[in-house]
Amino acid sequence: VCPLGTLTEWMNELRKKMKIGFVVKTGSVGDKLLRAIKYILLFVIFYMTIRSSELFCKNFDPYYAFATGFKGELTAWMAIISILVLFAGNLFIGMFWCKYVCPLGALSNIFKFTLTFIVLVVLGIIAGYAGLPMNWIWILGAAAVICYLYEIIYYKSNTFPLLRITRKEEKCNNCGLCSKRCPMNIDVAQLKTVKHVDCMLCGECVGVCHSQAIQINRNPRFRWLPVVLTVVLFFFAVWMGSHWELPTISEKWGDEAKWSKLEMFERDGMKTVKCYGSSKAFAAKMKRVPGVYGVTTYVNRFAVQVYYNPEETTQEKVEKAMFTPTKMKLKVPSPEVEKLQVITIGVEKLFDKMDVTFLSNIFRQKEGYYGIISQYACPVQIKLFIDANKQIDKKELREIVETREFEILLHGGVKKKVTCDYEFVSMDAKIDTISRADFLNLMFPQTKMTFKGNVAKYGSDVATAVYELPYVGLDKPLIQRRLPYFGSFISNYDGILGYETALNGDTPVIRITYVKEVLNDEKIWEMLQAPKWTIHYTDGRVEEKEAQLPFKTPGKTIE
């Protein structure tokens, strides 16, 4: 079933033909140490997946990298390393990937020790009911450690799996072919029942045995049972996946007496609802909407179901609350451009911010388009900021909006194809204009933060000044996401009263308000060069982080 397992077996045959005879002996120190890798990977993958609400293994999965042509949501350096490990490891050590690296192999072995895992889960549940702190991560960690120890001490499982390779001694002619054929180097010829933890029931030993001494559960009729079960379970899983949909989250809140009165509407195409974390964020947003009492999300098709009380609100009001107005600067007009045209078009199937982002990327690839602002309406109203010298062409606008496929550039220079189905509905006859300066200010994401504790400490009559720091790229989303850390960092310093972001002409700047008698330009610049930032979180946590923003150009006091 596993494509990487197939490749590993091919590599195993290749190393035999190349007469690479290096073997890591089962039970050796090297063997025991290498077996820890897959358990460590399993733990890291589960931990990072839950923490980030994204499937972490896609960052480095070799098959995913090959299948997507390195155009998927992967981390290039991780994928390259895993591919090198896959080929080099399998070439020099037989079945290296399956035996030592594959996290699914670790999970499979945990299931072989099912009783131990069940005991750990039950203990975790009991601890939870007893009020003791018992995080799932401790259960997984304990299972990984215990199963690893079982594996390197006993090298066998006792109860599971229920199907096992067996050898009938009375039929065995002691040819040893079964042991030679085993890809995992299990000495099948010396065992009555193969309980070795590495056995994956591949059936190679069964197929090579001419005396029919090697069977499955001592029954010759079970010869094809693993293959049949694999095929049946595969198609059953496909059928289940197409007929039975599991929600990512399904939550209700508020007065339970009103739940029987709730109505539900479903919205597909919510591209920002793409994982468990974004589903929880969507639920948190909808909890603040009056009249909404629950949500269900299905991230595989970006769908949400919203439950609302028609006596308190309407579907239209809920849809408006779901919509996030968005503004995006596509390009910076050259200084020679004094004015821009502003037109409004109506577009269907723009359900969330991600749709507006995709539409912005489509327009960004065209000449003469500088910005987009979305506003809720039926259909959604899109304001386009266009070069004043560009002829407004309704047909061209329709073709751009109804682009069915385009490419976006991901981190690492990887291109990803995106499909969309937006529909151009209307265009207002009225055309407005806006100056270049007003456009840049409109598009700039201004931030302002006042540190109330520091203001109270120094009072309102203290002499203050403003330190202006130029910062190219300040309006980029990556930088914007780090500004809260910046605010928390500088709030730790005496004499800092607050900061704001603004435009000085075309240049984005950070303006820091400070107390004159405490700080000056040199002290502020020295503060900004700190390699570590102390961050205070709303839940009371305090953390030391690497500096989140690099400052290369000193600023100066302007007032």
For each residue, the residues with C-beta under 8 A, 3 or more apart:
1: 5 230 234
2: 5 6 104
3: 6 7 63
4: 7 8 62 63 86 97 98 102
5: 1 2 8 9 97 98 102 200
6: 2 3 9 10
7: 3 4 10 11 86 90
8: 4 5 11 12 86 90 95 96 97 98
9: 5 6 12 13 95 183
10: 6 7 13 14
11: 7 8 14 15 87 90 91
12: 8 9 15 16 90 94 95 183
13: 9 10 16 17
14: 10 11 17 18 91
15: 11 12 18 20 90 91 92 94
16: 12 13 19 20
17: 13 14
18: 14 15 91
19: 16
20: 15 16 91 92
21:
22: 92 93
23: 93 94 185
24: 28 30 31 34 93
25: 28 30 31
26: 31 155 185 198
27: 31 32 155
28: 24 25 31 32
29: 32 33
30: 24 25 33 34
31: 24 25 26 27 28 34 35 152
32: 27 28 29 35 36 152
33: 29 30 36
34: 24 30 31 37 99 100
35: 31 32 38 39 99 100 148 151 152
36: 32 33 39 40 148
37: 34 40 41 100 101
38: 35 41 42 100 101 102 103 105 106
39: 35 36 42 43 106 144 145 147 148
40: 36 37 43 44 144
41: 37 38 44 45 101 103 106
42: 38 39 45 46 103 106 107 144
43: 39 40 46 47 140 141 144
44: 40 41 47 48 56
45: 41 42 48 49 56 57 103
46: 42 43 49 50 137 140
47: 43 44 50 51 137 140
48: 44 45 51 52 56
49: 45 46 52 53 54 55 56 57
50: 46 47 53 136 137
51: 47 48
52: 48 49 56 277
53: 49 50 275 276 277 278 280
54: 49 58 275 277
55: 49 58
56: 44 45 48 49 52 59
57: 45 49 60 61 64 103
58: 54 55 61 64 72 73 74
59: 56 74 75 78 79
60: 57 65 74 75 78 79 81 82
61: 57 58 64 65 74 79 82
62: 4 65 66 79 82 83 86
63: 3 4 66 67
64: 57 58 61 67 68 72 74 79
65: 60 61 62 68 70 72 74 79 82 83
66: 62 63 69 83
67: 63 64 72
68: 64 65 71 72 74
69: 66
70: 65 74 76 79 414
71: 68 410 414 415 416 417
72: 58 64 65 67 68 416
73: 58 410 416
74: 58 59 60 61 64 65 68 70 78 79 414
75: 59 60 78 79 411 412
76: 70 79 80 412 414
77: 80 81
78: 59 60 74 75 81 82
79: 59 60 61 62 64 65 70 74 75 76 82 83
80: 76 77 83 84
81: 60 77 78 84 85
82: 60 61 62 65 78 79 85 86
83: 62 65 66 79 80 86 87
84: 80 81 87 88
85: 81 82 88 89 97 101
86: 4 7 8 62 82 83 89 90 97 101
87: 11 83 84 90 91
88: 84 85 91 92
89: 85 86 92 93 96 97 100 101
90: 7 8 11 12 15 86 87 93 94 95 96 97
91: 11 14 15 18 20 87 88
92: 15 20 22 88 89 96
93: 22 23 24 89 90 96 100
94: 12 15 23 90 183 185
95: 8 9 12 90 98 99 183 184 185
96: 8 89 90 92 93 99 100 101
97: 4 5 8 85 86 89 90 100 101 102
98: 4 5 8 95 101 102 105 184 200
99: 34 35 95 96 105 184 198
100: 34 35 37 38 89 93 96 97
101: 37 38 41 85 86 89 96 97 98 105
102: 4 5 38 97 98 105 106
103: 38 41 42 45 57 106 107
104: 2 107 108
105: 38 98 99 101 102 108 109
106: 38 39 41 42 102 103 109 110 144 147
107: 42 103 104 110 111
108: 104 105 111 112 200
109: 105 106 112 113 147 151 157 197
110: 106 107 113 114 117 143 144 147
111: 107 108 114 117 160
112: 108 109 157 160 161 197
113: 109 110 116 117 146 147 150 157 160
114: 110 111 117 118 159 160
115: 118 119 159
116: 113 119 120 143 146 147 150
117: 110 111 113 114 120 121 143 147
118: 114 115 121 122
119: 115 116 122 123
120: 116 117 123 124 139 142 143 146
121: 117 118 124 125 139
122: 118 119 125 126
123: 119 120 126 127
124: 120 121 127 128 134 136 138 139
125: 121 122 128 129
126: 122 123 129 130
127: 123 124 130 132 133 134
128: 124 125 131 132 134
129: 125 126
130: 126 127
131: 128
132: 127 128
133: 127
134: 124 127 128 138 139
135: 138 139
136: 50 124 139 140
137: 46 47 50 140 141
138: 124 134 135 141 142
139: 120 121 124 134 135 136 142 143
140: 43 46 47 136 137 143 144
141: 43 137 138 144 145
142: 120 138 139 145 146
143: 110 116 117 120 139 140 146 147
144: 39 40 42 43 106 110 140 141 147 148
145: 39 141 142 148 149
146: 113 116 120 142 143 149 150
147: 39 106 109 110 113 116 117 143 144 150 151
148: 35 36 39 144 145 151 152
149: 145 146 152 153
150: 113 116 146 147 153 154 157 197
151: 35 109 147 148 154 155 197
152: 31 32 35 148 149 155
153: 149 150
154: 150 151 197
155: 26 27 151 152 196 197 198
156: 195 196 197
157: 109 112 113 150 160 161 195 197
158: 195
159: 114 115
160: 111 112 113 114 157
161: 112 157 164 201
162:
163: 201 216 217 222 225 226
164: 161 193 194 195 199 201 216 217
165: 188 193 194 199 201 205 206 214 215 216
166: 192 193 194 214 215 216 217 218
167: 172 178 188 189 191 192 193 194 213 214 215
168: 171 172 212 213 215 218
169: 172 192 213
170:
171: 168 211 212 213
172: 167 168 169 189 211 213
173: 210 211 213
174: 189
175: 189 210 211
176: 179 180 189
177: 180 181 208 209 210
178: 167 181 182 188 189 205 208 209 214
179: 176 182 186 187 188 189 190 205
180: 176 177
181: 177 178 204 205 207 208
182: 178 179 185 186 187 188 204 205
183: 9 12 94 95 202 204
184: 95 98 99 196 198 199 200
185: 23 26 94 95 182
186: 179 182 191 194 196 198 199
187: 179 182 190 191
188: 165 167 178 179 182 191 194 205 214
189: 167 172 174 175 176 178 179
190: 179 187
191: 167 186 187 188 194 195 196
192: 166 167 169
193: 164 165 166 167
194: 164 165 166 167 186 188 191 199
195: 156 157 158 164 191 199
196: 155 156 184 186 191 199
197: 109 112 150 151 154 155 156 157
198: 26 99 155 184 186
199: 164 165 184 186 194 195 196
200: 5 98 108 184
201: 161 163 164 165 216 226
202: 183
203: 206 207 216 223 226 227
204: 181 182 183 207 208
205: 165 178 179 181 182 188 208 209 214
206: 165 203 209 214 215 216 223
207: 181 203 204
208: 177 178 181 204 205 214
209: 177 178 205 206 212 213 214
210: 173 175 177
211: 171 172 173 175
212: 168 171 209 215 220
213: 167 168 169 171 172 173 209
214: 165 166 167 178 188 205 206 208 209
215: 165 166 167 168 206 212 218 219 220 222 223
216: 163 164 165 166 201 203 206 219 222 223 225 226
217: 163 164 166 222
218: 166 168 215
219: 215 216 222
220: 212 215 223
221: 225
222: 163 215 216 217 219 225
223: 203 206 215 216 220
224: 227 228
225: 163 216 221 222 228 229
226: 163 201 203 216 229 230
227: 203 224 230 231
228: 224 225 231 232
229: 225 226 232 233
230: 1 226 227 233 234
231: 227 228 234 235
232: 228 229 235 236
233: 229 230 236 237
234: 1 230 231 237 238
235: 231 232 238 239
236: 232 233 239 240
237: 233 234 240 241
238: 234 235 241 242
239: 235 236 242 243
240: 236 237 243 244
241: 237 238 244
242: 238 239
243: 239 240
244: 240 241
245: 298 300
246:
247: 250 296 297 298
248: 275 276 279 297 298 299
249: 276 279 280 283 295 296 297
250: 247 294 295 296 297
251: 283 294 295 296
252: 256 259 293 294 307
253: 287 293 294
254: 258 293
255: 258 259 293
256: 252 259
257: 260
258: 254 255 261 262 293 309
259: 252 255 256 262 293 294 307
260: 257
261: 258 309 310 311
262: 258 259 293 294 307 308 309
263: 307 308 309 310 315
264: 305 306 307 308
265: 305 306 308 315 318
266: 303 304 305 306
267: 270 303 304 305 306 319 322 351
268: 301 302 303 351
269: 302 303 349 351 352 355
270: 267 273 282 302 303 304 322 351 352
271: 274 302 351 352 354 355 358
272: 278 282 352 353 354
273: 270 278 279 282 297 299 302 303 304 352
274: 271 278 299 302
275: 53 54 248 278 279 299
276: 53 248 249 279 280 299
277: 52 53 54 280 281
278: 53 272 273 274 275 281 282 299
279: 248 249 273 275 276 282 283 297 299
280: 53 249 276 277 283 284
281: 277 278 284 285
282: 270 272 273 278 279 285 286 295 297 304
283: 249 251 279 280 286 287 295 297
284: 280 281 287 288
285: 281 282 288 289 321 322
286: 282 283 289 292 295 306 321 322
287: 253 283 284 292
288: 284 285
289: 285 286 292 313 318 321
290: 312 313
291: 308 309 312 313 317 318
292: 286 287 289 295 306 307 308 313 318 321
293: 252 253 254 255 258 259 262 307 308 309
294: 250 251 252 253 259 262 306 307
295: 249 250 251 282 283 286 292 304 305 306 307
296: 247 249 250 251 304 305 307
297: 247 248 249 250 273 279 282 283 303 304 305
298: 245 247 248 301 302 303 304
299: 248 273 274 275 276 278 279 302
300: 245
301: 268 298
302: 268 269 270 271 273 274 298 299
303: 266 267 268 269 270 273 297 298
304: 266 267 270 273 282 295 296 297 298 322
305: 264 265 266 267 295 296 297
306: 264 265 266 267 286 292 294 295 318 322
307: 252 259 262 263 264 292 293 294 295 296
308: 262 263 264 265 291 292 293 312 313 315 318
309: 258 261 262 263 291 293 312 313
310: 261 263 313 314
311: 261
312: 290 291 308 309
313: 289 290 291 292 308 309 310 317 318
314: 310 317 318
315: 263 265 308 318 319
316: 319 320 378
317: 291 313 314 320 321
318: 265 289 291 292 306 308 313 314 315 321 322
319: 267 315 316 322 323 376
320: 316 317 323 376
321: 285 286 289 292 317 318
322: 267 270 285 286 304 306 318 319 351 352
323: 319 320 351 352 376 380
324: 352 353
325: 373 374 375 376
326: 353 356 357 372 373 374
327: 371 372 373 374 442 443
328: 356 357 360 371 372 373 443
329: 332 370 371 440 443 444 475
330: 360 363 364 369 370 371 372
331: 364 369 370
332: 329 370 440 506
333: 337 340 370 387 436 439 440
334: 337
335: 436 506
336:
337: 333 334 340 387 388 436
338: 388 435 436
339: 388 433 434 435 436
340: 333 337 370 371 385 386 387 388 433 434 435 436 439
341: 385 386 387 388 390 392 431 432 433
342: 383 384 385 386 431 432 433 434
343: 383 384 386 392 427 428 431 432
344: 381 382 383 384 427 428 430
345: 381 382 384 397 401 424 425 426 427 428
346: 377 379 380 381 382 424 425 426 427
347: 350 359 379 380 382 401 422 423 424 425
348: 379 380 422 423 425
349: 269 355 420 421 422 423
350: 347 355 356 359 374 379 380 382 422
351: 267 268 269 270 271 322 323 355
352: 269 270 271 272 273 322 323 324 355 356
353: 272 324 326 356 357
354: 271 272 357 358
355: 269 271 349 350 351 352 358 359 420 422
356: 326 328 350 352 353 359 360 372 374 382
357: 326 328 353 354 360 361
358: 271 354 355 361 362 406 408 418 420
359: 347 350 355 356 362 363 372 382 401 420 422
360: 328 330 356 357 363 364 372
361: 357 358 364 365 406 408 418
362: 358 359 365 366 400 401 403 406 420
363: 330 359 360 366 369 372 384 400
364: 330 331 360 361 369
365: 361 362 406
366: 362 363 369 400
367: 387 390
368: 386 387 389 390
369: 330 331 363 364 366 372 384 385 386 387
370: 329 330 331 332 333 340 385 386 387 439
371: 327 328 329 330 340 384 385 439 442 443
372: 326 327 328 330 356 359 360 363 369 382 383 384 385
373: 325 326 327 328 382 383 385
374: 325 326 327 350 356 380 381 382 383
375: 325 380 381 382 383
376: 319 320 323 325 380 381
377: 346 380 381
378: 316
379: 346 347 348 350 423 425 426
380: 323 346 347 348 350 374 375 376 377
381: 344 345 346 374 375 376 377
382: 344 345 346 347 350 356 359 372 373 374 375
383: 342 343 344 372 373 374 375
384: 342 343 344 345 363 369 371 372 397
385: 340 341 342 369 370 371 372 373 434 439
386: 340 341 342 343 368 369 370 390 392
387: 333 337 340 341 367 368 369 370 390
388: 337 338 339 340 341 433
389: 368
390: 341 367 368 386 387
391:
392: 341 343 386 397 431
393: 396 397
394: 397 398 427
395: 398 399
396: 393 399 400
397: 345 384 392 393 394 400 401 424 427
398: 394 395 401 402 424
399: 395 396 402 403
400: 362 363 366 396 397 403
401: 345 347 359 362 397 398 422 423 424
402: 398 399 422 423 424
403: 362 399 400 406 420 422
404: 419 420 421
405: 417 418 419 420
406: 358 361 362 365 403 417 418 420
407: 415 416 417 418
408: 358 361 415 416 418
409: 413 414 415 416
410: 71 73 413 414 415 416
411: 75 414
412: 75 76
413: 409 410
414: 70 71 74 76 409 410 411
415: 71 407 408 409 410
416: 71 72 73 407 408 409 410
417: 71 405 406 407
418: 358 361 405 406 407 408
419: 404 405
420: 349 355 358 359 362 403 404 405 406
421: 349 404
422: 347 348 349 350 355 359 401 402 403
423: 347 348 349 379 401 402
424: 345 346 347 397 398 401 402 427
425: 345 346 347 348 379
426: 345 346 379
427: 343 344 345 346 394 397 424
428: 343 344 345
429:
430: 344
431: 341 342 343 392
432: 341 342 343
433: 339 340 341 342 388
434: 339 340 342 385 438 439 442
435: 338 339 340 438 439
436: 333 335 337 338 339 340 439 440
437: 440 441
438: 434 435 441 442
439: 333 340 370 371 385 434 435 436 442 443
440: 329 332 333 436 437 443 444 503 506
441: 437 438 444 503
442: 327 371 434 438 439
443: 327 328 329 371 439 440 475
444: 329 440 441 475 501 502 503 508
445: 475 480 501
446: 500 501 502
447: 480 483 499 500 501
448: 498 499 500 501
449: 487 498 499 500
450: 455 497 498
451: 454 455 487 491 496 497 498
452: 455 456
453: 456 457 491
454: 451 457 458 491 494 495 496 497 498
455: 450 451 452 458 459 460 497 498
456: 452 453 459
457: 453 454
458: 454 455 462 495 497 515
459: 455 456 462
460: 455
461:
462: 458 459 515 516 517
463: 515 516 517
464: 497 513 514 515 516
465: 513 514 516 557 559
466: 511 512 513 514 557 558 559
467: 511 512 513 514 521 524 555 556 557 558
468: 504 509 510 511 555 556 557 558
469: 509 510 511 512 528 551 553 554 555
470: 504 507 508 509 553 555
471: 474 479 508 509 510 549 551 553
472: 507 508
473: 476 479 508
474: 471 479 480 501 508 509 510
475: 329 443 444 445 479 480 508
476: 473 479 480
477: 480 481
478: 481 482
479: 471 473 474 475 476 482 483 549
480: 445 447 474 475 476 477 483
481: 477 478 484
482: 478 479 485 486 548 549
483: 447 479 480 486 487 501
484: 481 487 488
485: 482 488 489 533 535 545 548 549
486: 482 483 489 490 499 510 533 548 549
487: 449 451 483 484 490 491 499
488: 484 485 491 492 533 534 535 536
489: 485 486 492 530 533 534 535 548
490: 486 487 493 496 499 512 527
491: 451 453 454 487 488 496 536
492: 488 489 534 536
493: 490 496 519 527
494: 454 515 518 519
495: 454 458 514 515 517 518 519
496: 451 454 490 491 493 499 512 513 514 519
497: 450 451 454 455 458 464 513 514 515
498: 448 449 450 451 454 455 512 513
499: 447 448 449 486 487 490 496 510 511 512 513
500: 446 447 448 449 510 511
501: 444 445 446 447 448 474 483 508 509 510 511
502: 444 446 508 509 511
503: 440 441 444 506 507 508 509
504: 468 470 507 508 509
505:
506: 332 335 440 503
507: 470 472 503 504
508: 444 470 471 472 473 474 475 501 502 503 504
509: 468 469 470 471 474 501 502 503 504 555
510: 468 469 471 474 486 499 500 501 555
511: 466 467 468 469 499 500 501 502 558
512: 466 467 469 490 496 498 499 524 555
513: 464 465 466 467 496 497 498 499
514: 464 465 466 467 495 496 497 518 519 524
515: 458 462 463 464 494 495 497 518 519
516: 462 463 464 465 519 520
517: 462 463 495
518: 494 495 514 515
519: 493 494 495 496 514 515 516 523 524
520: 516 523 524 557
521: 467 524 525 554 555 556 557
522: 525 526
523: 519 520 526 527
524: 467 512 514 519 520 521 527 528 555
525: 521 522 528 529 551 554 555
526: 522 523 529
527: 490 493 523 524 530
528: 469 524 525 551
529: 525 526 551
530: 489 527 533 547
531: 546 547
532: 544 545 546 547
533: 485 486 488 489 530 544 545 546 547 548
534: 488 489 492 542 543 544
535: 485 488 489 542 543 544 545
536: 488 491 492 541 542
537: 540 541 542 543
538:
539:
540: 537
541: 536 537
542: 534 535 536 537
543: 534 535 537
544: 532 533 534 535
545: 485 532 533 535 548
546: 531 532 533
547: 530 531 532 533 550
548: 482 485 486 489 533 545
549: 471 479 482 485 486
550: 547
551: 469 471 525 528 529 554
552:
553: 469 470 471
554: 469 521 525 551
555: 467 468 469 470 509 510 512 521 524 525
556: 467 468 521
557: 465 466 467 468 520 521
558: 466 467 468 511
559: 465 466
